[in-house]
Amino acid sequence: MNRVLILLLMIVSVFVFGQQDPQFSQNMFNKLANNPAYAGSEGGISTSILHRSQWIGFGEDGSAAASTQNFSVDGAVPFLNGGLGLNIVSDNIGGYKNLGLQASYAFRTEIGTGQLGMGVSVGMFQSGLNGGFLEPAQEGDPVIPTGDVQGSALDFGTGVYYNNQDVYIGFSSAHLTEPEINWSNGQVYNMSRHYFLIAGYTYDLNSTLLIHPSIYLKSDGSTSQLDINTSVIYNETMWGGVSYRLDEGLIFLTGWNVNEDLKLGLAYDVVLNEIRNNTLELMLGYNFKIKYKKPVSKYKNPRFL
């Protein structure tokens, strides 16, 4: 059995039985991708761009098995008592092409020295398949499209997110209504409801070193994936860390705050299961500061993540 056939079998298993949302190793930098309640939590306007090449060299041509791009932007909107956000995810896996676009609103309220956000998102999820990419075992199989098929459906999400200077925790759900996407050939692509839990804490080791443990849990109700991370931050400028992804392997992370607004990040997944092909992920983030006439709120923004 060649590697292309193995890839196709894995794609089918992922889309029919497994989690459908893409994974990110630098999940602490793109919280809006999974939780609309994060919108506006940084106080200004925050942007993030991520590119992920998963399982590099898996295909016979040396390409990655999956390529994913994520762009997000969110900002505080005081007259709406919260924040607005936009998240776009493009995910290409073999012959599959998925595009998700979500607009978010989060209502924010102060709790002690922190803030609580309650958010909702509404948008569109588009799914498509190039049937010519597949190599059926039996010619004329009616289940396999002969050309490009696609469809789209409305998509909703919700979440809660709390943060102060040292701690953040959030719980959210995507694809609330479990939409059915009707492909142009009459077949139906079913979306499963997903759940996400994120949490992190920043602790001062001394005047120049911070340690930041965090977790990221994703589940569709039948299967789950857990990342456990610890990062060390030097002088709030450079960081390095390692994550353990359950049943998959280790993730090494590093990054640099170029200045107060611009940050760069890199993650390299070392896959230890039977796949044995590693993954590279790049991140670029930029924050735009906005000055408001009203007094600064008493809560403090997270120092790092």
ChimeraX attribute file (.defattr): number of C-alpha atoms within 10 A of each C-alpha:
attribute: neighborCount
match mode: 1-to-1
recipient: residues
	/A:1	5
	/A:2	8
	/A:3	11
	/A:4	17
	/A:5	14
	/A:6	13
	/A:7	17
	/A:8	19
	/A:9	11
	/A:10	13
	/A:11	19
	/A:12	12
	/A:13	12
	/A:14	14
	/A:15	16
	/A:16	14
	/A:17	13
	/A:18	17
	/A:19	22
	/A:20	16
	/A:21	22
	/A:22	18
	/A:23	13
	/A:24	21
	/A:25	24
	/A:26	24
	/A:27	18
	/A:28	17
	/A:29	20
	/A:30	25
	/A:31	20
	/A:32	24
	/A:33	24
	/A:34	27
	/A:35	29
	/A:36	37
	/A:37	33
	/A:38	33
	/A:39	34
	/A:40	28
	/A:41	28
	/A:42	20
	/A:43	24
	/A:44	17
	/A:45	21
	/A:46	22
	/A:47	20
	/A:48	22
	/A:49	18
	/A:50	22
	/A:51	18
	/A:52	25
	/A:53	20
	/A:54	23
	/A:55	22
	/A:56	18
	/A:57	16
	/A:58	20
	/A:59	18
	/A:60	10
	/A:61	8
	/A:62	10
	/A:63	14
	/A:64	21
	/A:65	22
	/A:66	22
	/A:67	20
	/A:68	21
	/A:69	20
	/A:70	20
	/A:71	21
	/A:72	23
	/A:73	23
	/A:74	27
	/A:75	25
	/A:76	24
	/A:77	19
	/A:78	14
	/A:79	7
	/A:80	12
	/A:81	13
	/A:82	24
	/A:83	28
	/A:84	25
	/A:85	25
	/A:86	22
	/A:87	24
	/A:88	20
	/A:89	19
	/A:90	17
	/A:91	19
	/A:92	19
	/A:93	20
	/A:94	19
	/A:95	16
	/A:96	20
	/A:97	18
	/A:98	21
	/A:99	17
	/A:100	21
	/A:101	20
	/A:102	24
	/A:103	21
	/A:104	25
	/A:105	28
	/A:106	30
	/A:107	24
	/A:108	26
	/A:109	14
	/A:110	15
	/A:111	13
	/A:112	10
	/A:113	13
	/A:114	20
	/A:115	21
	/A:116	24
	/A:117	24
	/A:118	22
	/A:119	24
	/A:120	23
	/A:121	25
	/A:122	19
	/A:123	17
	/A:124	16
	/A:125	22
	/A:126	19
	/A:127	21
	/A:128	20
	/A:129	23
	/A:130	17
	/A:131	17
	/A:132	13
	/A:133	15
	/A:134	17
	/A:135	12
	/A:136	14
	/A:137	7
	/A:138	7
	/A:139	8
	/A:140	10
	/A:141	10
	/A:142	8
	/A:143	9
	/A:144	16
	/A:145	19
	/A:146	16
	/A:147	12
	/A:148	16
	/A:149	18
	/A:150	21
	/A:151	20
	/A:152	20
	/A:153	17
	/A:154	18
	/A:155	22
	/A:156	22
	/A:157	25
	/A:158	23
	/A:159	23
	/A:160	22
	/A:161	26
	/A:162	22
	/A:163	26
	/A:164	21
	/A:165	17
	/A:166	18
	/A:167	19
	/A:168	20
	/A:169	17
	/A:170	24
	/A:171	19
	/A:172	22
	/A:173	22
	/A:174	26
	/A:175	20
	/A:176	15
	/A:177	13
	/A:178	16
	/A:179	18
	/A:180	17
	/A:181	21
	/A:182	18
	/A:183	19
	/A:184	14
	/A:185	13
	/A:186	11
	/A:187	16
	/A:188	13
	/A:189	18
	/A:190	14
	/A:191	23
	/A:192	23
	/A:193	20
	/A:194	23
	/A:195	22
	/A:196	20
	/A:197	20
	/A:198	21
	/A:199	18
	/A:200	19
	/A:201	20
	/A:202	21
	/A:203	13
	/A:204	13
	/A:205	11
	/A:206	10
	/A:207	8
	/A:208	11
	/A:209	15
	/A:210	19
	/A:211	19
	/A:212	20
	/A:213	17
	/A:214	22
	/A:215	20
	/A:216	21
	/A:217	16
	/A:218	21
	/A:219	19
	/A:220	20
	/A:221	12
	/A:222	10
	/A:223	11
	/A:224	15
	/A:225	16
	/A:226	18
	/A:227	21
	/A:228	16
	/A:229	23
	/A:230	17
	/A:231	19
	/A:232	21
	/A:233	22
	/A:234	16
	/A:235	13
	/A:236	15
	/A:237	15
	/A:238	17
	/A:239	21
	/A:240	18
	/A:241	18
	/A:242	19
	/A:243	23
	/A:244	18
	/A:245	22
	/A:246	12
	/A:247	11
	/A:248	18
	/A:249	16
	/A:250	20
	/A:251	23
	/A:252	19
	/A:253	21
	/A:254	18
	/A:255	19
	/A:256	17
	/A:257	18
	/A:258	12
	/A:259	9
	/A:260	12
	/A:261	12
	/A:262	15
	/A:263	19
	/A:264	17
	/A:265	20
	/A:266	19
	/A:267	23
	/A:268	21
	/A:269	23
	/A:270	19
	/A:271	18
	/A:272	14
	/A:273	10
	/A:274	7
	/A:275	12
	/A:276	15
	/A:277	17
	/A:278	20
	/A:279	21
	/A:280	19
	/A:281	21
	/A:282	18
	/A:283	21
	/A:284	17
	/A:285	20
	/A:286	19
	/A:287	19
	/A:288	13
	/A:289	14
	/A:290	11
	/A:291	9
	/A:292	10
	/A:293	6
	/A:294	7
	/A:295	7
	/A:296	10
	/A:297	11
	/A:298	12
	/A:299	15
	/A:300	17
	/A:301	18
	/A:302	17
	/A:303	13
	/A:304	17
	/A:305	19
